Amino acid sequence: QVQIVESGGGLVQPGGSLRLSCVASGFSLNYYAMAWFRRTPGKERQGLSCSNADDASTYYADSVKGRFTISRNNEKNTVYLQMNSLKPEDTGVYLCATTRRPFCDLDLNVNEYDWWGQGTQVTVSS
């Protein structure tokens, strides 16, 4: 049974950091690209970052480039998102998803990602 579970969210002040985790089960990250998205009220899910299955290539949306870092530990079947210099506009539910292919969709199009977790809430506020 496929399951994706995110954790690590919380309340953080502007300028602070958080590290999110995404644990996958029922499939091996050795064969699947994994991405992080953010959902905010009234908006479509926004693609933030993606990592190819071999961890050789990573991609970032302009809004998070230089602040967020995606990484993975395929042995632990876990993907991480290190978020630094957080801003209030980073607030939202952070979701992990896979294309069910080894390679990312470079446009981070939500329609190309098939399996999703439930998300973890991140709130950036003073």
JONORNOR-V368223 format. One record per backbone hydrogen bond with DSSP energy under -0.5 kcal/mol. NH is the residue of the N-H (numbers start at 1). CO is the residue of the C=O. Records with the same first field share a line. If there is no record, write none. Layout:
NH=CO, CO
//
This chain:
3=25
5=23
7=21
10=121
12=123
15=86
16=13
18=83
20=81
21=7
22=79
23=5
24=22, 77
25=3
31=28
32=29
33=101
34=51
35=97
36=49
37=95
38=46
39=93
43=40
46=38
47=45
48=36
49=36
50=59
51=34
52=57
53=102
55=52
59=50
61=48
64=61
65=61
67=64
68=64
69=82
71=80
73=78
76=73
77=73
78=73
79=22
80=71
81=20
82=69
83=18, 81
84=67, 82
85=15
86=16
90=87
91=88
92=122
93=39
94=92, 120
95=37, 93
97=35
98=115
99=33
106=104
108=105
112=109
113=110
114=98, 112
115=98
117=96
118=4
120=94
122=92
123=10
125=12, 123
//
